[in-house]
């Protein structure tokens, strides 16, 4: 099994959270693979900017998730291990990266976002992150 170490952002703007809709129609959070000795914080911030066009700043680390899938292109199973960062958006302008395969996205009210999110562990992550965000920022 191929193991990929990744980093991503749970990005809030007030009572809204940033979501992306990928080419499979799944609602997900921005994330990417850590390569070439990059710091996970740098990768998380860069992917938020590249995938959604949003400038953000990290408030704190917020947890880790992992999942496995079969990669058709690699013809083997892959395990993604993701370190997540709680972030606040510096602007609410966004531009979804179609070149990265995203179809839609934006900032959604928390309840709407949790209903949209495809994977249960991402739903839990957003819920817990929002509680922490309210304690630290709002």
N, C-alpha and C positions, 0 to 999 in steps of 0.2 A: 504494500500500500504506500502510495506517495503521501507524505505529510507536508502540508504547507502551513507556515506560520504567518498569520495575517494581523492587521490592525484596522479598526474602524471607529466611526463616530456616531454617537447618539446626540444629534444636534437639535437644541431647542431655541425657539424664539418666543418668549413669553409662554403661553399655554399651547403652543404648537410644536410639532416635531417633524423633522425632515425625513421623508420617505422617497424611495425610488421604485419604479416599476420596471423590472428587467424584461429581457426578450422572451422569457418563458411566461410572462404575465404575473410573476411573483412580486409582491410588495416587500422590499428589503431595505436595509440600512447601508449607507456607503462604507465600503471596506476594500482592502487590497492586500496583496502578498508583500511581505517584508523581504527585500532583496539587497544584496551587496552591502551588508553592514549598516543599512539604514536603521535609524531608531524608530521604534513602533509609533511613538508620538508624531514623528515627522510623516510617516506613511499615512496615519489616520487623517491628519490635517490635509495632506496633499490629495488623498482620495476624495475627501469632502469637496475640495476645490475642483478637482478634475471631473468628478462624476456629476456634481450638482451646481458648480459655479459659485459656491457659497464660501465666503471667508468666515472662519470661526476661530475661537480660542478654546483651549482645553481648560476645564475647571478641575477635573480629577479623573483618575482611572475609575471605571465603574463595574468591571467584571470581565469574565471570559466565557466564551461558548465554544463548542466544537460540533462539527457534523461531518458525516461521511456521505459520499455519493460516488456513483460510477461515472467516470469521465469517458464519454464516447470518443472524443478526439485522442485521448491518451490510451484508450482501451485498458484501463485499470482503475481500481478504486482509489479515491483521494480522501484524505482527512484534512479539513480546514480547522485550525485552532486559531481563534480570534480574540485578541485583547481589545476591549472596548473602552473608549474615552467619552466621558460626559463633556459636552461642548455647548457653548452659547454662540449663536450666530451674530456676526458683527454687522450683517445686513440681511434683509429678507428677500433681496433679489436673488433669483436662481436661474440657471440655464442648464437643463438636463442634457447630458452628453449622449447624443444619439450614436456617435462613433464608438462609444463603449457599450452600445447595445441597449440603452435605456429608452423606454417608450413614453414614460410619464414620470411625474414626481412633483414635489413641492412640500410646503409646510402645511400640516394637517392638525386640527384639534385632536387632543390626546385620545378621546373616546373613539373618534372616527379613525384615527391612525391604528389603534389597537384592533379595531374591527377589520381593517384592510390588511394588516400584516399577515403574511402567509404562514410563517413558522411560529409555533407556540413559544419556543425559547426566546425568539425576538420580541414577541408580545410581552413576556415576563420582563425582559431586559428593559424595554421602553417604560413599562409601568414602574419598575423599581427605580429607574434612572430619573423619571419625572418626580418621584417623591424626594429623591436626593437633591435634584435641581431646585425644587421649591424650598427646601431647607437651606440651601447654600446661596441662592441668588434672589429669588422672588421676595 
